[in-house]
């Protein structure tokens, strides 16, 4: 498995006549790679994860994505 790398942008292509779609990830180093085809549910889930302002990491070979949140000084709950 390839390690996940930070992406700077992505493109999504949905093909309704085939009921599948794929993504193009542009990695931080300029490398641009296509994911495998995804079904409707996986495609929708991927869009939801990608819809963030936080740094996104991805692996085009597995279509895996991760969102990274930076630590902050906000304290909530019983420890605030």
Backbone as CSV, one residue per row, in Angstrom:
resi,resn,N_x,N_y,N_z,CA_x,CA_y,CA_z,C_x,C_y,C_z
1,UNK,0.840,-1.184,0.000,0.000,0.000,0.000,0.883,1.244,0.000
2,UNK,0.531,2.191,-0.827,1.245,3.459,-0.868,0.876,4.285,0.349
3,UNK,1.821,5.087,0.833,1.474,5.967,1.954,0.557,7.085,1.476
4,UNK,-0.268,7.565,2.377,-1.137,8.690,2.052,-0.268,9.937,1.947
5,UNK,-0.607,10.787,0.967,0.118,12.033,0.770,-0.883,13.181,0.760
6,UNK,-0.395,14.355,1.127,-1.269,15.532,1.151,-1.654,15.923,-0.267
7,UNK,-2.943,16.229,-0.452,-3.391,16.714,-1.755,-3.675,18.212,-1.665
8,UNK,-3.447,18.894,-2.770,-3.704,20.330,-2.824,-5.013,20.627,-3.525
9,UNK,-5.472,19.693,-4.364,-6.757,19.867,-5.038,-7.243,18.517,-5.541
10,UNK,-8.501,18.515,-5.949,-9.063,17.289,-6.523,-10.102,17.668,-7.556
11,UNK,-10.394,16.741,-8.446,-11.476,16.874,-9.409,-12.322,15.624,-9.299
12,UNK,-13.625,15.785,-9.401,-14.557,14.664,-9.318,-15.300,14.533,-10.643
13,UNK,-15.450,13.309,-11.122,-16.199,13.061,-12.346,-17.204,11.939,-12.082
14,UNK,-18.492,12.255,-12.198,-19.563,11.270,-12.014,-20.164,10.960,-13.377
15,UNK,-20.308,9.666,-13.684,-20.897,9.220,-14.944,-22.243,8.559,-14.650
16,UNK,-23.364,9.318,-14.720,-24.670,8.779,-14.335,-25.113,7.593,-15.185
17,UNK,-24.749,7.577,-16.452,-25.167,6.466,-17.303,-24.525,5.144,-16.879
18,UNK,-23.400,5.216,-16.186,-22.724,4.012,-15.688,-22.892,3.829,-14.184
19,UNK,-23.450,4.846,-13.504,-23.631,4.840,-12.057,-22.309,4.624,-11.318
20,UNK,-21.278,5.301,-11.798,-19.978,5.267,-11.127,-19.205,6.533,-11.442
21,UNK,-18.171,6.771,-10.671,-17.352,7.956,-10.867,-15.954,7.749,-10.326
22,UNK,-15.124,8.748,-10.531,-13.756,8.684,-10.018,-13.272,10.085,-9.685
23,UNK,-12.138,10.156,-9.032,-11.516,11.413,-8.639,-10.117,11.487,-9.217
24,UNK,-9.672,12.717,-9.460,-8.280,13.007,-9.766,-7.731,13.764,-8.567
25,UNK,-6.653,13.270,-7.964,-5.993,13.957,-6.854,-4.741,14.638,-7.379
26,UNK,-4.543,15.892,-7.013,-3.280,16.570,-7.278,-2.552,16.656,-5.948
27,UNK,-1.431,15.960,-5.858,-0.656,15.918,-4.620,0.190,17.178,-4.468
28,UNK,0.677,17.407,-3.258,1.456,18.602,-2.927,2.672,18.779,-3.832
29,UNK,3.206,17.681,-4.373,4.401,17.762,-5.224,4.056,17.939,-6.704
30,UNK,2.742,18.129,-7.013,2.314,18.339,-8.385,1.913,17.065,-9.114
31,UNK,2.178,15.912,-8.524,1.796,14.635,-9.126,0.270,14.545,-9.167
32,UNK,-0.282,14.139,-10.311,-1.738,14.046,-10.477,-2.094,12.602,-10.802
33,UNK,-2.986,12.011,-9.992,-3.325,10.598,-10.151,-4.827,10.387,-10.051
34,UNK,-5.318,9.379,-10.762,-6.742,9.024,-10.801,-7.030,7.870,-9.858
35,UNK,-8.186,7.939,-9.174,-8.623,6.816,-8.347,-9.284,5.770,-9.242
36,UNK,-9.565,4.634,-8.668,-10.367,3.634,-9.361,-11.819,4.126,-9.376
37,UNK,-12.655,3.494,-10.189,-14.072,3.841,-10.209,-14.725,3.499,-8.878
38,UNK,-15.642,4.364,-8.455,-16.368,4.189,-7.194,-17.860,4.100,-7.477
39,UNK,-18.573,3.351,-6.627,-20.030,3.309,-6.741,-20.611,4.590,-6.137
40,UNK,-21.921,4.767,-6.256,-22.573,6.005,-5.827,-22.360,6.301,-4.346
41,UNK,-22.510,5.303,-3.498,-22.367,5.533,-2.051,-20.939,5.930,-1.695
42,UNK,-19.956,5.245,-2.252,-18.553,5.574,-1.974,-18.196,6.947,-2.523
43,UNK,-18.705,7.289,-3.692,-18.444,8.583,-4.306,-18.997,9.704,-3.416
44,UNK,-20.231,9.532,-2.927,-20.859,10.529,-2.053,-20.070,10.684,-0.750
45,UNK,-19.657,9.578,-0.162,-18.878,9.622,1.071,-17.567,10.353,0.850
46,UNK,-16.900,10.070,-0.264,-15.638,10.732,-0.580,-15.843,12.238,-0.696
47,UNK,-16.911,12.666,-1.379,-17.191,14.102,-1.501,-17.400,14.743,-0.136
48,UNK,-18.087,14.062,0.762,-18.328,14.601,2.103,-17.021,14.779,2.864
49,UNK,-16.112,13.827,2.756,-14.821,13.931,3.448,-13.979,15.046,2.829
50,UNK,-14.014,15.163,1.516,-13.203,16.162,0.833,-13.719,17.593,1.026
51,UNK,-14.973,17.751,1.444,-15.570,19.070,1.610,-15.152,19.687,2.941
52,UNK,-13.899,20.088,3.034,-13.354,20.652,4.264,-12.245,21.633,3.931
53,UNK,-11.954,22.518,4.857,-10.836,23.441,4.703,-9.569,22.901,5.351
54,UNK,-9.675,21.769,6.010,-8.528,21.185,6.691,-7.628,20.471,5.677
55,UNK,-6.357,20.267,6.017,-5.467,19.526,5.107,-6.008,18.121,4.843
56,UNK,-5.971,17.722,3.587,-6.488,16.419,3.180,-5.342,15.557,2.683
57,UNK,-5.329,14.313,3.132,-4.342,13.340,2.693,-5.089,12.237,1.962
58,UNK,-4.462,11.663,0.941,-5.153,10.675,0.129,-4.174,9.659,-0.455
59,UNK,-4.736,8.550,-0.901,-3.996,7.518,-1.629,-4.864,7.108,-2.809
60,UNK,-4.445,7.480,-4.010,-5.260,7.207,-5.201,-5.382,5.718,-5.500
61,UNK,-4.422,4.900,-5.054,-4.476,3.465,-5.363,-5.563,2.750,-4.588
62,UNK,-5.919,3.275,-3.409,-6.956,2.653,-2.590,-8.200,3.532,-2.471
63,UNK,-8.149,4.737,-3.022,-9.219,5.734,-2.892,-9.471,6.099,-1.433
64,UNK,-8.438,6.001,-0.613,-8.549,6.358,0.801,-8.281,7.847,0.968
65,UNK,-9.046,8.493,1.849,-8.829,9.901,2.165,-8.858,10.088,3.673
66,UNK,-8.134,11.097,4.139,-8.097,11.421,5.561,-8.019,12.934,5.702
67,UNK,-8.648,13.457,6.748,-8.614,14.881,7.043,-7.802,15.063,8.308
68,UNK,-6.916,16.055,8.283,-6.032,16.302,9.426,-6.392,17.638,10.057
69,UNK,-6.645,17.614,11.345,-6.963,18.832,12.075,-5.745,19.257,12.887
70,UNK,-5.385,20.521,12.777,-4.267,21.055,13.547,-4.689,21.241,15.004
71,UNK,-3.762,21.035,15.945,-4.094,21.288,17.352,-4.418,22.772,17.560
72,UNK,-5.307,23.043,18.499,-5.620,24.435,18.810,-5.754,24.592,20.309
73,UNK,-5.960,25.812,20.752,-6.043,26.096,22.190,-7.462,26.023,22.719
74,UNK,-8.433,25.663,21.872,-9.823,25.588,22.291,-10.009,24.434,23.272
75,UNK,-10.577,24.735,24.419,-10.839,23.699,25.424,-12.342,23.673,25.685
76,UNK,-12.898,22.476,25.694,-14.327,22.340,25.934,-14.554,21.232,26.947
77,UNK,-15.757,21.157,27.443,-16.121,20.087,28.354,-15.653,20.352,29.772
78,UNK,-15.509,19.280,30.524,-15.189,19.372,31.953,-13.812,19.953,32.201
79,UNK,-12.925,19.945,31.202,-11.562,20.401,31.418,-11.390,21.865,31.045
80,UNK,-12.441,22.518,30.574,-12.327,23.926,30.125,-12.087,24.855,31.297
